[in-house]
Structure formats: C-alpha cells, structure tokens
Amino acid sequence: MSHSELHEQLGNWTQAISNFRSLIESETDWSLPTTCPGWTITDLVSHTIDLESMLAGDPRPEHTPDWSALPHVQSDFGRMTEIGVDYRRGGSRRELLDELSDAHSRARARLETLGPDASIPWLRGDTPIPLLLSMRTFDIWVHEQDIRIATGNSGNLTGSGSTDAMRYLTAGLPKVWGKGVGAPAGSVLHVRITEPGLVGDFLVRVNDDGKASFVKESSEADVTVTVPWLSFVVLASGRTTGPEFAESVVVTGNQELGALLIDRMAVTP
C-alpha cells in the first residue's frame, strides 16, 4: 500500500468517526437499547471511545465489572471489550463526547507517524496498519447502524464504512455455509444482496473436503437467499432484532438449509 492510499484510509476512519459523532449528537435518549446485545447507545459510544483510546496508546482501564450483572458477556473477547464500556458507565454525555474527540485525535496523530508497512499490537495480536484502519472504519459504521436501527433514523448505507462492511461480512460466507450450516459436499449457496444501500452477488460451494469457497459460476444453487443490505449486515453481525429483518429475507431452494443459514449467519465475535 502506498502512502497516498494510507492517507485515504486515515480519512475514511476519521469520516466514520465524524458520521458517528454527528448521529449521536442528534439523538436525545442515549439510554435506548440497541441491536448490539446488552448495549445501549451510551455503551456503544463508550465502546468506540475505548477502542480509539487503545489506538492512541492509552493503558487499559484498571477496572473489574460485576460480571453477574452483565449476562450478555459470554466470552473472553466479550469480557475484554466490556471492561472499557463498564468503566465509563455513569459518565455524562458531554464527558463522553469530549473523550471521543480527544481519543480519536490522539489516535490519528499516533498512526500518522507510522508507515503503511507498519504493524501494531491490537485485539488479536499484531495487525498491519491498513487492515486495522479498515477494521475500525467497518466497526464504527456498524455501530452507527446499530444506533440508527434503535432510533428509526435510517441512513448512510453506502460509503467507505459500508464498503468495508461488505468485504468483511461476505468474506465469512464460506465458513458459515460449510462449517456453520454443515451443508453437504457439492451444495451451492447463492446470496443476493439488494438495495437500499450496497448490492452484491455471491456464490459459495462446499468442496469434497467439507470446506466451502467462493465460486464464479454454478448451474444451480441449492439455496438462494435474497436479502436487503441492512438486513444482511444485521444478520451477519449477530445483532438481536425484531422479526422485520428475518422477514425481509427470501429463501428459495432447500428450506431446511436456508433456515440454518439465517440462524447461523453471524460472522463477527
């Protein structure tokens, strides 16, 4: 990656933060629960601050939540991300907004000193800067959508964050089809993502070894799933939603495999 491409990614990340901040500033009730299990709007703001502060090089908060009061936390990864959220519970709206701006500014200043070939420690080990920036842009955009769904304020379904989300979420389709669903060897999945927002067309086939991979063409699919972009994001991100999202998905072909796919589509931790 060139320095100019890295600069573009830095800009995408900052734009994602700007979009997120503009949205939360426009919302009056931060106590609303969101589609992100166990988290309110305030918690999503705190989570975003927490990761931005990590990128700024800040030490992790010395804080131990009352895990018995947080039943939505069910994994080591979940416990790690919950600490920074619980640590900030009780902070005022103004304090959180100020901390978000400060943490992002310092994080960007730090990353701007590093070249496109650099890597830094991150959530799952050393991570190249370009990949990390793309992941952050994706994560912030998805949390923006969590808030938009909670408040009924739909929008921003295209752009860099959405593009990164498409790349990350669809990349998990072979694992979902082959391992999650356990589709038999030779079976083909066709996923059609439709507007509003981004569109996409993906074919996945289970190989003889039971592992699945993308294919360019297939004569016939065993299961075809037609799903609006936002519904795909919600399902692939493992969000807790009402029936309207599942009902927006049209499944043709093998209904049993299709139902398993919808139930097991989540690819994010």
C-alpha positions in Angstrom: 0.0 0.0 0.0 1.3 3.5 -0.9 1.4 6.5 1.4 -1.4 8.1 -0.5 -3.6 5.0 -0.1 -2.9 5.0 3.6 -3.8 8.7 3.8 -7.1 7.8 2.2 -7.8 5.1 4.8 -7.0 7.5 7.6 -9.5 9.9 6.0 -12.2 7.1 5.8 -11.6 6.3 9.5 -11.9 9.9 10.5 -15.1 10.3 8.4 -16.6 7.3 10.1 -16.0 8.9 13.5 -17.4 12.2 12.3 -20.6 10.5 11.0 -20.9 8.6 14.2 -20.5 11.7 16.3 -23.0 13.7 14.3 -25.5 11.0 14.7 -25.1 10.6 18.5 -25.2 14.4 19.0 -28.6 14.4 17.2 -30.1 11.8 19.5 -31.5 12.8 22.8 -32.1 9.5 24.5 -28.8 7.6 24.9 -30.4 5.1 27.2 -32.1 3.3 24.4 -31.2 -0.4 23.9 -29.6 -1.2 20.6 -29.3 -4.3 18.3 -25.9 -4.9 19.8 -26.7 -7.4 22.6 -26.7 -5.8 26.0 -25.6 -2.4 25.0 -27.4 1.0 24.9 -26.5 3.9 22.8 -24.3 5.2 25.6 -22.5 1.8 25.7 -21.8 2.0 22.0 -20.3 5.5 22.5 -18.2 4.2 25.3 -17.0 1.2 23.3 -16.0 3.4 20.4 -14.1 5.6 22.8 -12.4 2.6 24.3 -11.0 1.3 21.0 -10.0 4.8 19.9 -8.1 5.3 23.2 -6.4 1.9 22.7 -5.2 3.1 19.3 -3.9 6.3 21.0 -1.7 4.1 23.1 -3.6 4.6 26.4 -3.3 1.9 29.0 -6.4 -0.3 29.6 -8.6 0.8 32.5 -7.9 -0.9 35.8 -11.5 -2.0 36.3 -13.3 -5.2 37.1 -17.0 -5.2 36.2 -19.7 -7.0 38.2 -19.9 -9.8 35.7 -23.0 -11.3 37.4 -24.9 -8.1 36.3 -23.8 -8.5 32.7 -25.3 -11.7 31.3 -24.8 -10.7 27.7 -21.0 -11.2 28.2 -20.3 -14.8 27.3 -16.7 -15.0 26.0 -13.2 -13.8 26.8 -13.4 -11.4 23.9 -16.7 -10.1 25.2 -15.2 -9.6 28.6 -12.2 -7.7 27.2 -14.4 -5.3 25.2 -16.9 -4.9 28.1 -14.2 -3.5 30.6 -13.8 -0.2 28.8 -17.6 0.1 28.4 -18.4 -0.6 32.1 -15.6 1.6 33.2 -17.4 4.6 31.5 -20.9 3.8 32.7 -22.1 6.9 34.7 -20.1 9.3 32.6 -22.1 12.3 31.3 -23.0 12.9 27.7 -20.6 15.9 27.5 -17.7 13.9 29.0 -18.2 11.1 26.6 -18.4 13.4 23.6 -15.2 15.2 24.6 -13.4 12.0 25.3 -14.4 10.6 21.9 -12.9 13.6 20.1 -9.8 13.6 22.2 -9.1 9.9 21.8 -9.6 9.9 18.1 -7.4 13.0 17.6 -4.6 11.4 19.6 -5.0 8.0 17.8 -4.8 9.6 14.4 -1.8 11.6 15.4 -0.1 8.4 16.5 -1.0 6.4 13.4 0.0 9.2 11.0 3.6 8.8 12.3 3.7 5.2 11.1 4.2 4.0 7.5 1.8 1.8 5.5 4.0 -1.3 6.2 3.9 -0.9 10.0 2.0 -3.2 12.4 1.0 -2.5 16.0 -0.5 -4.7 18.7 -4.3 -4.9 18.5 -7.2 -7.0 19.8 -6.0 -10.3 18.3 -2.2 -9.7 18.0 0.0 -7.5 15.8 -2.1 -6.1 13.0 -0.9 -4.2 9.8 -2.0 -0.5 9.9 -4.0 -0.7 6.7 -6.0 -3.7 7.9 -6.5 -2.1 11.3 -7.8 1.2 9.8 -10.2 -0.8 7.6 -11.5 -2.8 10.6 -12.0 0.4 12.6 -13.9 2.1 9.8 -16.1 -1.0 9.5 -16.7 -1.3 13.3 -17.7 2.3 13.7 -20.0 2.2 10.7 -21.8 -0.9 12.0 -22.3 0.7 15.4 -23.7 3.8 13.7 -26.2 1.4 12.1 -27.0 -0.2 15.5 -28.0 3.3 16.7 -29.9 4.2 13.6 -32.0 1.0 13.9 -32.6 1.7 17.6 -33.8 5.2 16.8 -35.5 4.6 13.5 -33.2 7.0 11.8 -32.1 5.1 8.7 -29.3 6.3 6.5 -25.6 6.2 5.4 -26.0 2.8 3.8 -23.2 3.4 1.3 -19.7 4.9 1.5 -16.3 3.6 2.9 -17.7 2.1 6.1 -20.4 0.3 4.2 -17.8 -1.0 1.6 -15.5 -2.3 4.4 -18.6 -4.0 6.0 -19.4 -5.7 2.7 -15.9 -7.0 2.4 -15.6 -8.3 5.9 -19.1 -9.7 6.3 -19.3 -11.5 3.0 -15.8 -13.0 3.5 -17.3 -15.2 6.2 -20.0 -16.8 4.0 -17.9 -19.9 3.1 -17.3 -20.7 6.8 -20.9 -20.1 7.6 -22.1 -22.4 4.7 -19.5 -25.1 5.1 -19.0 -25.2 8.9 -21.9 -23.3 10.5 -24.6 -24.8 8.4 -22.8 -28.1 7.6 -24.1 -28.1 4.1 -23.1 -31.3 2.2 -20.3 -31.6 -0.3 -21.2 -30.1 -3.7 -24.0 -27.9 -2.3 -24.1 -24.3 -3.6 -25.3 -21.2 -1.8 -26.3 -18.1 -3.7 -26.6 -14.8 -1.7 -28.1 -11.8 -3.5 -27.7 -8.6 -1.5 -30.2 -5.9 -2.7 -30.8 -2.2 -2.2 -31.3 0.2 -0.4 -27.6 0.5 0.1 -24.9 -1.7 -1.5 -25.6 -4.7 -3.7 -23.7 -7.9 -4.2 -24.0 -11.4 -5.7 -22.1 -14.3 -4.2 -21.8 -18.0 -4.9 -20.3 -20.4 -2.4 -19.8 -24.2 -2.9 -18.8 -26.9 -0.4 -15.8 -28.8 -1.6 -15.3 -32.6 -1.2 -13.3 -32.0 2.0 -16.3 -30.3 3.6 -14.7 -26.8 3.4 -16.5 -24.1 1.3 -15.2 -21.5 -1.0 -16.4 -18.8 -3.4 -17.0 -19.9 -7.0 -17.5 -17.7 -10.0 -20.4 -19.6 -11.5 -22.7 -22.5 -10.9 -25.5 -24.1 -12.9 -27.9 -24.2 -10.0 -27.9 -23.2 -6.3 -29.3 -25.5 -3.6 -30.2 -22.4 -1.6 -30.7 -18.8 -2.9 -31.0 -16.1 -0.3 -32.2 -12.6 -1.4 -31.6 -10.1 1.4 -31.6 -6.3 1.7 -28.2 -4.8 2.5 -29.1 -3.6 6.0 -30.8 -6.9 6.9 -27.6 -8.8 5.8 -25.5 -6.5 8.0 -27.8 -7.2 11.0 -27.7 -10.9 10.5 -24.1 -11.3 9.6 -23.1 -9.1 12.6 -25.1 -11.3 15.0 -27.4 -8.5 16.1 -30.6 -9.0 18.2 -33.5 -7.7 16.2 -37.2 -7.9 15.8 -38.9 -10.1 13.2 -38.8 -7.4 10.4 -35.2 -8.3 9.5 -35.7 -12.0 9.2 -38.9 -11.5 7.4 -37.2 -9.3 4.8 -35.1 -12.4 3.7 -36.4 -14.5 0.9 -35.1 -18.1 0.8 -35.7 -20.4 -2.2 -34.5 -24.0 -2.6 -33.7 -26.2 0.4 -35.7 -24.6 3.2 -34.0 -26.6 6.0 -30.5 -25.5 4.9 -31.8 -22.0 4.3 -33.2 -21.7 7.8 -30.0 -22.9 9.3 -28.1 -20.3 7.3 -30.2 -17.5 8.6 -29.9 -18.7 12.2 -26.1 -19.1 11.9 -25.1 -16.3 9.6 -23.2 -14.2 12.3 -19.5 -13.9 11.4 -18.4 -11.2 14.0 -17.2 -12.1 17.5 
